[in-house]
């Protein structure tokens, strides 16, 4: 399971840390209450998925994790 570091960072199962601004995360959380949202990380590969107001998954580009 990916880990959430309050308020606006997420750690993938592979160890990659996705950092976002708190402002961005607040907007995504609100938007995700209506429909599922995806946020691309700085590496352009990982994607943090939000649904119903919270993070539900981190998509990882590495296949064997
Ligand atoms: Zn990863």
PDB file of the backbone (N, CA, C, O) and the ligand in Angstrom, with CONECT records:
HET     ZN  A 101       1
ATOM      1  N   UNK A   1       0.836  -1.210   0.000  1.00  0.00           N
ATOM      2  CA  UNK A   1       0.000   0.000   0.000  1.00  0.00           C
ATOM      3  C   UNK A   1       0.867   1.255   0.000  1.00  0.00           C
ATOM      4  O   UNK A   1       1.839   1.327   0.753  1.00  0.00           O
ATOM      5  N   UNK A   2       0.539   2.234  -0.821  1.00  0.00           N
ATOM      6  CA  UNK A   2       1.243   3.513  -0.768  1.00  0.00           C
ATOM      7  C   UNK A   2       0.941   4.234   0.538  1.00  0.00           C
ATOM      8  O   UNK A   2      -0.123   4.053   1.131  1.00  0.00           O
ATOM      9  N   UNK A   3       1.895   5.058   0.979  1.00  0.00           N
ATOM     10  CA  UNK A   3       1.715   5.778   2.238  1.00  0.00           C
ATOM     11  C   UNK A   3       1.494   7.250   1.977  1.00  0.00           C
ATOM     12  O   UNK A   3       2.038   7.819   1.031  1.00  0.00           O
ATOM     13  N   UNK A   4       0.693   7.855   2.825  1.00  0.00           N
ATOM     14  CA  UNK A   4       0.427   9.282   2.724  1.00  0.00           C
ATOM     15  C   UNK A   4       1.217   9.982   3.819  1.00  0.00           C
ATOM     16  O   UNK A   4       1.181   9.575   4.980  1.00  0.00           O
ATOM     17  N   UNK A   5       1.931  11.038   3.440  1.00  0.00           N
ATOM     18  CA  UNK A   5       2.609  11.861   4.429  1.00  0.00           C
ATOM     19  C   UNK A   5       1.911  13.206   4.456  1.00  0.00           C
ATOM     20  O   UNK A   5       1.994  13.988   3.509  1.00  0.00           O
ATOM     21  N   UNK A   6       1.223  13.461   5.555  1.00  0.00           N
ATOM     22  CA  UNK A   6       0.448  14.672   5.677  1.00  0.00           C
ATOM     23  C   UNK A   6       1.334  15.911   5.530  1.00  0.00           C
ATOM     24  O   UNK A   6       2.424  15.927   6.100  1.00  0.00           O
ATOM     25  N   UNK A   7       0.927  16.942   4.802  1.00  0.00           N
ATOM     26  CA  UNK A   7      -0.383  17.046   4.175  1.00  0.00           C
ATOM     27  C   UNK A   7      -0.407  16.735   2.686  1.00  0.00           C
ATOM     28  O   UNK A   7      -1.489  16.575   2.121  1.00  0.00           O
ATOM     29  N   UNK A   8       0.750  16.642   2.027  1.00  0.00           N
ATOM     30  CA  UNK A   8       0.666  16.644   0.561  1.00  0.00           C
ATOM     31  C   UNK A   8       1.741  15.815  -0.128  1.00  0.00           C
ATOM     32  O   UNK A   8       2.129  16.121  -1.256  1.00  0.00           O
ATOM     33  N   UNK A   9       2.229  14.762   0.540  1.00  0.00           N
ATOM     34  CA  UNK A   9       3.193  13.873  -0.099  1.00  0.00           C
ATOM     35  C   UNK A   9       2.703  12.431  -0.018  1.00  0.00           C
ATOM     36  O   UNK A   9       1.981  12.052   0.904  1.00  0.00           O
ATOM     37  N   UNK A  10       3.116  11.633  -1.008  1.00  0.00           N
ATOM     38  CA  UNK A  10       2.684  10.237  -1.073  1.00  0.00           C
ATOM     39  C   UNK A  10       3.878   9.383  -1.455  1.00  0.00           C
ATOM     40  O   UNK A  10       4.646   9.740  -2.349  1.00  0.00           O
ATOM     41  N   UNK A  11       4.032   8.255  -0.775  1.00  0.00           N
ATOM     42  CA  UNK A  11       5.157   7.377  -1.059  1.00  0.00           C
ATOM     43  C   UNK A  11       4.647   6.109  -1.729  1.00  0.00           C
ATOM     44  O   UNK A  11       3.816   5.385  -1.183  1.00  0.00           O
ATOM     45  N   UNK A  12       5.165   5.864  -2.918  1.00  0.00           N
ATOM     46  CA  UNK A  12       4.820   4.675  -3.700  1.00  0.00           C
ATOM     47  C   UNK A  12       5.414   3.433  -3.040  1.00  0.00           C
ATOM     48  O   UNK A  12       6.335   3.532  -2.230  1.00  0.00           O
ATOM     49  N   UNK A  13       4.885   2.276  -3.390  1.00  0.00           N
ATOM     50  CA  UNK A  13       5.428   1.013  -2.890  1.00  0.00           C
ATOM     51  C   UNK A  13       6.898   0.841  -3.254  1.00  0.00           C
ATOM     52  O   UNK A  13       7.634   0.171  -2.530  1.00  0.00           O
ATOM     53  N   UNK A  14       7.339   1.433  -4.365  1.00  0.00           N
ATOM     54  CA  UNK A  14       8.731   1.307  -4.795  1.00  0.00           C
ATOM     55  C   UNK A  14       9.652   2.252  -4.033  1.00  0.00           C
ATOM     56  O   UNK A  14      10.872   2.172  -4.179  1.00  0.00           O
ATOM     57  N   UNK A  15       9.091   3.141  -3.227  1.00  0.00           N
ATOM     58  CA  UNK A  15       9.893   4.068  -2.439  1.00  0.00           C
ATOM     59  C   UNK A  15       9.935   5.475  -2.995  1.00  0.00           C
ATOM     60  O   UNK A  15      10.446   6.386  -2.344  1.00  0.00           O
ATOM     61  N   UNK A  16       9.404   5.661  -4.191  1.00  0.00           N
ATOM     62  CA  UNK A  16       9.404   7.004  -4.783  1.00  0.00           C
ATOM     63  C   UNK A  16       8.437   7.911  -4.021  1.00  0.00           C
ATOM     64  O   UNK A  16       7.303   7.531  -3.730  1.00  0.00           O
ATOM     65  N   UNK A  17       8.909   9.114  -3.706  1.00  0.00           N
ATOM     66  CA  UNK A  17       8.052  10.057  -2.989  1.00  0.00           C
ATOM     67  C   UNK A  17       7.495  11.094  -3.943  1.00  0.00           C
ATOM     68  O   UNK A  17       8.246  11.797  -4.619  1.00  0.00           O
ATOM     69  N   UNK A  18       6.190  11.186  -3.995  1.00  0.00           N
ATOM     70  CA  UNK A  18       5.504  12.165  -4.834  1.00  0.00           C
ATOM     71  C   UNK A  18       5.159  13.368  -3.967  1.00  0.00           C
ATOM     72  O   UNK A  18       4.367  13.256  -3.031  1.00  0.00           O
ATOM     73  N   UNK A  19       5.745  14.504  -4.272  1.00  0.00           N
ATOM     74  CA  UNK A  19       5.478  15.723  -3.506  1.00  0.00           C
ATOM     75  C   UNK A  19       4.616  16.688  -4.310  1.00  0.00           C
ATOM     76  O   UNK A  19       4.877  16.946  -5.485  1.00  0.00           O
ATOM     77  N   UNK A  20       3.613  17.201  -3.673  1.00  0.00           N
ATOM     78  CA  UNK A  20       2.752  18.203  -4.303  1.00  0.00           C
ATOM     79  C   UNK A  20       2.572  19.369  -3.344  1.00  0.00           C
ATOM     80  O   UNK A  20       2.900  19.277  -2.161  1.00  0.00           O
ATOM     81  N   UNK A  21       2.044  20.472  -3.878  1.00  0.00           N
ATOM     82  CA  UNK A  21       1.750  21.584  -2.978  1.00  0.00           C
ATOM     83  C   UNK A  21       0.453  21.270  -2.230  1.00  0.00           C
ATOM     84  O   UNK A  21      -0.427  20.571  -2.731  1.00  0.00           O
ATOM     85  N   UNK A  22       0.371  21.806  -1.030  1.00  0.00           N
ATOM     86  CA  UNK A  22      -0.822  21.582  -0.221  1.00  0.00           C
ATOM     87  C   UNK A  22      -2.066  22.105  -0.931  1.00  0.00           C
ATOM     88  O   UNK A  22      -3.145  21.518  -0.849  1.00  0.00           O
ATOM     89  N   UNK A  23      -1.889  23.210  -1.620  1.00  0.00           N
ATOM     90  CA  UNK A  23      -2.994  23.812  -2.359  1.00  0.00           C
ATOM     91  C   UNK A  23      -3.533  22.873  -3.434  1.00  0.00           C
ATOM     92  O   UNK A  23      -4.744  22.713  -3.586  1.00  0.00           O
ATOM     93  N   UNK A  24      -2.612  22.254  -4.177  1.00  0.00           N
ATOM     94  CA  UNK A  24      -2.995  21.307  -5.227  1.00  0.00           C
ATOM     95  C   UNK A  24      -3.767  20.133  -4.647  1.00  0.00           C
ATOM     96  O   UNK A  24      -4.791  19.719  -5.191  1.00  0.00           O
ATOM     97  N   UNK A  25      -3.271  19.603  -3.544  1.00  0.00           N
ATOM     98  CA  UNK A  25      -3.921  18.447  -2.928  1.00  0.00           C
ATOM     99  C   UNK A  25      -5.309  18.806  -2.408  1.00  0.00           C
ATOM    100  O   UNK A  25      -6.250  18.024  -2.541  1.00  0.00           O
ATOM    101  N   UNK A  26      -5.429  19.981  -1.820  1.00  0.00           N
ATOM    102  CA  UNK A  26      -6.751  20.393  -1.339  1.00  0.00           C
ATOM    103  C   UNK A  26      -7.763  20.455  -2.475  1.00  0.00           C
ATOM    104  O   UNK A  26      -8.904  20.019  -2.324  1.00  0.00           O
ATOM    105  N   UNK A  27      -7.341  20.999  -3.613  1.00  0.00           N
ATOM    106  CA  UNK A  27      -8.256  21.101  -4.763  1.00  0.00           C
ATOM    107  C   UNK A  27      -8.626  19.721  -5.295  1.00  0.00           C
ATOM    108  O   UNK A  27      -9.781  19.458  -5.629  1.00  0.00           O
ATOM    109  N   UNK A  28      -7.624  18.844  -5.366  1.00  0.00           N
ATOM    110  CA  UNK A  28      -7.879  17.495  -5.891  1.00  0.00           C
ATOM    111  C   UNK A  28      -8.808  16.719  -4.966  1.00  0.00           C
ATOM    112  O   UNK A  28      -9.698  15.998  -5.419  1.00  0.00           O
ATOM    113  N   UNK A  29      -8.588  16.878  -3.658  1.00  0.00           N
ATOM    114  CA  UNK A  29      -9.452  16.183  -2.702  1.00  0.00           C
ATOM    115  C   UNK A  29     -10.909  16.582  -2.888  1.00  0.00           C
ATOM    116  O   UNK A  29     -11.807  15.739  -2.878  1.00  0.00           O
ATOM    117  N   UNK A  30     -11.126  17.874  -3.058  1.00  0.00           N
ATOM    118  CA  UNK A  30     -12.502  18.360  -3.221  1.00  0.00           C
ATOM    119  C   UNK A  30     -13.080  17.855  -4.541  1.00  0.00           C
ATOM    120  O   UNK A  30     -14.221  17.397  -4.592  1.00  0.00           O
ATOM    121  N   UNK A  31     -12.278  17.943  -5.617  1.00  0.00           N
ATOM    122  CA  UNK A  31     -12.754  17.493  -6.919  1.00  0.00           C
ATOM    123  C   UNK A  31     -13.052  15.994  -6.909  1.00  0.00           C
ATOM    124  O   UNK A  31     -13.977  15.538  -7.582  1.00  0.00           O
ATOM    125  N   UNK A  32     -12.272  15.234  -6.150  1.00  0.00           N
ATOM    126  CA  UNK A  32     -12.429  13.780  -6.152  1.00  0.00           C
ATOM    127  C   UNK A  32     -13.700  13.322  -5.431  1.00  0.00           C
ATOM    128  O   UNK A  32     -14.083  12.156  -5.529  1.00  0.00           O
ATOM    129  N   UNK A  33     -14.343  14.226  -4.718  1.00  0.00           N
ATOM    130  CA  UNK A  33     -15.603  13.852  -4.080  1.00  0.00           C
ATOM    131  C   UNK A  33     -16.695  13.667  -5.136  1.00  0.00           C
ATOM    132  O   UNK A  33     -17.683  12.968  -4.910  1.00  0.00           O
ATOM    133  N   UNK A  34     -16.497  14.308  -6.293  1.00  0.00           N
ATOM    134  CA  UNK A  34     -17.479  14.167  -7.371  1.00  0.00           C
ATOM    135  C   UNK A  34     -17.094  13.064  -8.350  1.00  0.00           C
ATOM    136  O   UNK A  34     -17.933  12.266  -8.768  1.00  0.00           O
ATOM    137  N   UNK A  35     -15.829  13.031  -8.703  1.00  0.00           N
ATOM    138  CA  UNK A  35     -15.366  11.970  -9.592  1.00  0.00           C
ATOM    139  C   UNK A  35     -13.882  11.700  -9.366  1.00  0.00           C
ATOM    140  O   UNK A  35     -13.158  12.533  -8.821  1.00  0.00           O
ATOM    141  N   UNK A  36     -13.449  10.525  -9.795  1.00  0.00           N
ATOM    142  CA  UNK A  36     -12.073  10.097  -9.572  1.00  0.00           C
ATOM    143  C   UNK A  36     -11.084  11.044 -10.255  1.00  0.00           C
ATOM    144  O   UNK A  36     -11.326  11.511 -11.367  1.00  0.00           O
ATOM    145  N   UNK A  37      -9.962  11.322  -9.571  1.00  0.00           N
ATOM    146  CA  UNK A  37      -8.960  12.249 -10.083  1.00  0.00           C
ATOM    147  C   UNK A  37      -7.584  11.581 -10.099  1.00  0.00           C
ATOM    148  O   UNK A  37      -7.283  10.738  -9.253  1.00  0.00           O
ATOM    149  N   UNK A  38      -6.759  11.966 -11.064  1.00  0.00           N
ATOM    150  CA  UNK A  38      -5.384  11.486 -11.109  1.00  0.00           C
ATOM    151  C   UNK A  38      -4.429  12.669 -11.126  1.00  0.00           C
ATOM    152  O   UNK A  38      -4.695  13.691 -11.759  1.00  0.00           O
ATOM    153  N   UNK A  39      -3.301  12.513 -10.413  1.00  0.00           N
ATOM    154  CA  UNK A  39      -2.320  13.588 -10.329  1.00  0.00           C
ATOM    155  C   UNK A  39      -0.952  13.009 -10.700  1.00  0.00           C
ATOM    156  O   UNK A  39      -0.452  12.103 -10.032  1.00  0.00           O
ATOM    157  N   UNK A  40      -0.356  13.537 -11.765  1.00  0.00           N
ATOM    158  CA  UNK A  40       0.949  13.040 -12.218  1.00  0.00           C
ATOM    159  C   UNK A  40       2.054  13.620 -11.344  1.00  0.00           C
ATOM    160  O   UNK A  40       2.072  14.819 -11.065  1.00  0.00           O
ATOM    161  N   UNK A  41       2.964  12.768 -10.917  1.00  0.00           N
ATOM    162  CA  UNK A  41       4.074  13.208 -10.067  1.00  0.00           C
ATOM    163  C   UNK A  41       5.134  13.939 -10.890  1.00  0.00           C
ATOM    164  O   UNK A  41       5.062  14.007 -12.117  1.00  0.00           O
ATOM    165  N   UNK A  42       6.133  14.489 -10.165  1.00  0.00           N
ATOM    166  CA  UNK A  42       7.193  15.257 -10.823  1.00  0.00           C
ATOM    167  C   UNK A  42       7.987  14.437 -11.829  1.00  0.00           C
ATOM    168  O   UNK A  42       8.525  14.991 -12.788  1.00  0.00           O
ATOM    169  N   UNK A  43       8.068  13.132 -11.628  1.00  0.00           N
ATOM    170  CA  UNK A  43       8.827  12.296 -12.571  1.00  0.00           C
ATOM    171  C   UNK A  43       8.058  12.040 -13.861  1.00  0.00           C
ATOM    172  O   UNK A  43       8.604  11.479 -14.811  1.00  0.00           O
ATOM    173  N   UNK A  44       6.787  12.451 -13.898  1.00  0.00           N
ATOM    174  CA  UNK A  44       5.993  12.264 -15.102  1.00  0.00           C
ATOM    175  C   UNK A  44       5.541  10.833 -15.315  1.00  0.00           C
ATOM    176  O   UNK A  44       4.956  10.519 -16.351  1.00  0.00           O
ATOM    177  N   UNK A  45       5.801   9.961 -14.355  1.00  0.00           N
ATOM    178  CA  UNK A  45       5.502   8.529 -14.502  1.00  0.00           C
ATOM    179  C   UNK A  45       4.530   8.018 -13.447  1.00  0.00           C
ATOM    180  O   UNK A  45       3.573   7.308 -13.755  1.00  0.00           O
ATOM    181  N   UNK A  46       4.788   8.385 -12.220  1.00  0.00           N
ATOM    182  CA  UNK A  46       3.868   7.981 -11.160  1.00  0.00           C
ATOM    183  C   UNK A  46       2.598   8.825 -11.229  1.00  0.00           C
ATOM    184  O   UNK A  46       2.622   9.994 -11.613  1.00  0.00           O
ATOM    185  N   UNK A  47       1.491   8.193 -10.843  1.00  0.00           N
ATOM    186  CA  UNK A  47       0.239   8.932 -10.803  1.00  0.00           C
ATOM    187  C   UNK A  47      -0.495   8.577  -9.514  1.00  0.00           C
ATOM    188  O   UNK A  47      -0.725   7.407  -9.210  1.00  0.00           O
ATOM    189  N   UNK A  48      -0.851   9.610  -8.771  1.00  0.00           N
ATOM    190  CA  UNK A  48      -1.582   9.403  -7.520  1.00  0.00           C
ATOM    191  C   UNK A  48      -3.064   9.551  -7.827  1.00  0.00           C
ATOM    192  O   UNK A  48      -3.497  10.527  -8.440  1.00  0.00           O
ATOM    193  N   UNK A  49      -3.835   8.556  -7.385  1.00  0.00           N
ATOM    194  CA  UNK A  49      -5.260   8.515  -7.686  1.00  0.00           C
ATOM    195  C   UNK A  49      -6.072   8.859  -6.439  1.00  0.00           C
ATOM    196  O   UNK A  49      -5.836   8.331  -5.353  1.00  0.00           O
ATOM    197  N   UNK A  50      -7.018   9.747  -6.627  1.00  0.00           N
ATOM    198  CA  UNK A  50      -7.889  10.176  -5.537  1.00  0.00           C
ATOM    199  C   UNK A  50      -9.331   9.858  -5.874  1.00  0.00           C
ATOM    200  O   UNK A  50      -9.760   9.993  -7.020  1.00  0.00           O
ATOM    201  N   UNK A  51     -10.076   9.432  -4.863  1.00  0.00           N
ATOM    202  CA  UNK A  51     -11.499   9.197  -5.048  1.00  0.00           C
ATOM    203  C   UNK A  51     -12.189   9.452  -3.715  1.00  0.00           C
ATOM    204  O   UNK A  51     -11.642   9.135  -2.659  1.00  0.00           O
ATOM    205  N   UNK A  52     -13.368  10.013  -3.760  1.00  0.00           N
ATOM    206  CA  UNK A  52     -14.182  10.284  -2.561  1.00  0.00           C
ATOM    207  C   UNK A  52     -13.408  11.036  -1.481  1.00  0.00           C
ATOM    208  O   UNK A  52     -13.553  10.770  -0.288  1.00  0.00           O
ATOM    209  N   UNK A  53     -12.589  11.976  -1.927  1.00  0.00           N
ATOM    210  CA  UNK A  53     -11.934  12.857  -0.968  1.00  0.00           C
ATOM    211  C   UNK A  53     -10.611  12.380  -0.412  1.00  0.00           C
ATOM    212  O   UNK A  53     -10.046  13.020   0.475  1.00  0.00           O
ATOM    213  N   UNK A  54     -10.102  11.256  -0.922  1.00  0.00           N
ATOM    214  CA  UNK A  54      -8.828  10.769  -0.390  1.00  0.00           C
ATOM    215  C   UNK A  54      -8.031   9.989  -1.420  1.00  0.00           C
ATOM    216  O   UNK A  54      -8.559   9.599  -2.461  1.00  0.00           O
ATOM    217  N   UNK A  55      -6.753   9.764  -1.124  1.00  0.00           N
ATOM    218  CA  UNK A  55      -5.883   8.982  -1.998  1.00  0.00           C
ATOM    219  C   UNK A  55      -6.281   7.511  -1.927  1.00  0.00           C
ATOM    220  O   UNK A  55      -6.430   6.967  -0.833  1.00  0.00           O
ATOM    221  N   UNK A  56      -6.452   6.868  -3.061  1.00  0.00           N
ATOM    222  CA  UNK A  56      -6.810   5.445  -3.044  1.00  0.00           C
ATOM    223  C   UNK A  56      -5.723   4.564  -3.642  1.00  0.00           C
ATOM    224  O   UNK A  56      -5.694   3.361  -3.382  1.00  0.00           O
ATOM    225  N   UNK A  57      -4.821   5.150  -4.447  1.00  0.00           N
ATOM    226  CA  UNK A  57      -3.785   4.327  -5.080  1.00  0.00           C
ATOM    227  C   UNK A  57      -2.693   5.208  -5.654  1.00  0.00           C
ATOM    228  O   UNK A  57      -2.906   6.392  -5.915  1.00  0.00           O
ATOM    229  N   UNK A  58      -1.502   4.608  -5.853  1.00  0.00           N
ATOM    230  CA  UNK A  58      -0.438   5.255  -6.605  1.00  0.00           C
ATOM    231  C   UNK A  58      -0.044   4.309  -7.744  1.00  0.00           C
ATOM    232  O   UNK A  58       0.386   3.182  -7.496  1.00  0.00           O
ATOM    233  N   UNK A  59      -0.189   4.759  -8.971  1.00  0.00           N
ATOM    234  CA  UNK A  59       0.227   3.950 -10.111  1.00  0.00           C
ATOM    235  C   UNK A  59       1.729   4.054 -10.269  1.00  0.00           C
ATOM    236  O   UNK A  59       2.277   5.156 -10.310  1.00  0.00           O
ATOM    237  N   UNK A  60       2.401   2.913 -10.356  1.00  0.00           N
ATOM    238  CA  UNK A  60       3.848   2.871 -10.420  1.00  0.00           C
ATOM    239  C   UNK A  60       4.306   2.419 -11.806  1.00  0.00           C
ATOM    240  O   UNK A  60       3.748   1.471 -12.359  1.00  0.00           O
ATOM    241  N   UNK A  61       5.316   3.087 -12.374  1.00  0.00           N
ATOM    242  CA  UNK A  61       5.812   2.696 -13.693  1.00  0.00           C
ATOM    243  C   UNK A  61       6.651   1.421 -13.651  1.00  0.00           C
ATOM    244  O   UNK A  61       6.878   0.799 -14.688  1.00  0.00           O
ATOM    245  N   UNK A  62       7.109   1.028 -12.472  1.00  0.00           N
ATOM    246  CA  UNK A  62       7.906  -0.196 -12.363  1.00  0.00           C
ATOM    247  C   UNK A  62       7.001  -1.404 -12.347  1.00  0.00           C
ATOM    248  O   UNK A  62       6.014  -1.452 -11.613  1.00  0.00           O
ATOM    249  N   UNK A  63       7.343  -2.368 -13.155  1.00  0.00           N
ATOM    250  CA  UNK A  63       6.453  -3.517 -13.319  1.00  0.00           C
ATOM    251  C   UNK A  63       6.562  -4.538 -12.202  1.00  0.00           C
ATOM    252  O   UNK A  63       5.576  -5.187 -11.851  1.00  0.00           O
ATOM    253  N   UNK A  64       7.763  -4.686 -11.636  1.00  0.00           N
ATOM    254  CA  UNK A  64       7.979  -5.787 -10.691  1.00  0.00           C
ATOM    255  C   UNK A  64       7.936  -5.346  -9.228  1.00  0.00           C
ATOM    256  O   UNK A  64       8.760  -5.770  -8.417  1.00  0.00           O
ATOM    257  N   UNK A  65       6.981  -4.503  -8.906  1.00  0.00           N
ATOM    258  CA  UNK A  65       6.834  -4.140  -7.490  1.00  0.00           C
ATOM    259  C   UNK A  65       5.445  -4.525  -7.015  1.00  0.00           C
ATOM    260  O   UNK A  65       5.109  -4.308  -5.850  1.00  0.00           O
TER     261      UNK A  65
HETATM  262 ZN    ZN A 101       6.684   3.462  -7.798  1.00  0.00          ZN
END
